[in-house]
Amino acid sequence: MDEKRFKEDPRFRIANREALFGIGLAILNFIWWFAFAYGLGRKDPEEYTYIFGFPAWFFYSCIGGFVLFSLLVIVMVKFYFTEVPFEDRREESE
């Protein structure tokens, strides 16, 4: 295939960037969960502090993390993701 005639579809660049954002957010979510679950959860259960009846490690790692990262996903989709058409523009012009 002649490289001069090949032009990469700009949608692939957008999709790759958004995929990297998603992977980064998933990695941050895991780090958040791991840090709170194993950081606060190492204590003796008799020394736990409780939030709304849940141990603090569980509340921050699972409940707080879910709320925080759900909000981060909403913000990322609203401000950083781009709507792209599914149709190939080259087919329409021919």
N, C-alpha and C positions, 0 to 999 in steps of 0.2 A: 504494500500500500504506500502510495506517495505521501510523505509527511507534510508536504506543502498543502495538499488538498484536505488533509485531516484537521478538523478544528474541534477541539473538545467542547462539549456542551457545557455552558456555564452553570447549569443546574447541578452538575457533579461537584463542582467546587463548593457550592452552597451546601449540598448534602453532606459532603465530607466535613465541612466546618461545623455544621450542626451536630453531626455524629460525634465529633471530638468534644463538643460542649456536653453532650449527653454522657459520654464516657467519663469525662472529668467530674461531672456532678455525681455519677454513680460511685466513683472512687472516693470523693469527699463524703458521701453518705456512709460508705463502709467505714472510713476512718472515724467519723463521728460516732457511729454505732459502737465500734470496737473500743474507742477511748472511754466512752461512758460506761459501757457494759462491763469491761474488764478493769477499768480504772476505779470506778466506785463500787463495783461488785466484788472486789477482793476482800472486803472487810468480813468480819464475823457477822452473821445475820442478826445477832443481838445488837450490833452497833449501827445498823442501817437507819437512815432517816427516811421518812415517808412523805410522799406528796400525793394527795387525793387517795390515800390508801395503798399506793404503789410504792415499792422501794425506789429511792431516788435514782439509782442506776437504771432501773427499768423505765421509769418515767422519762428521763432525759434521753436515753438511747433509743427507745422504741416510740413512745408517744410524742415527745418533744421533737425528735428527729423527723418523724413522719410529717408533723405539721410544718416544721421549718423547710424541709426539702420539697414538700408540696408547694409551698409558697415560692420557693426558688425556681421550681419548674414553671410555674405560672409566669413569673417575671421574665425568665429566659425566653419562653415562647412569645410573650407579648412584645418584648423589646429587642431580642437578638435573632429570632428566627424570621425567615423571609418566606412569604408565600410564593410558590413557584407553580406554573401550570404543568399539568401532566402531559399535555399534547406536545408533540414534536413540532416546533415552528417551521422546520425545513419542509415537512409534509404539506403544511398549509400554503407555503409560498410556491410550490410546484404546481 
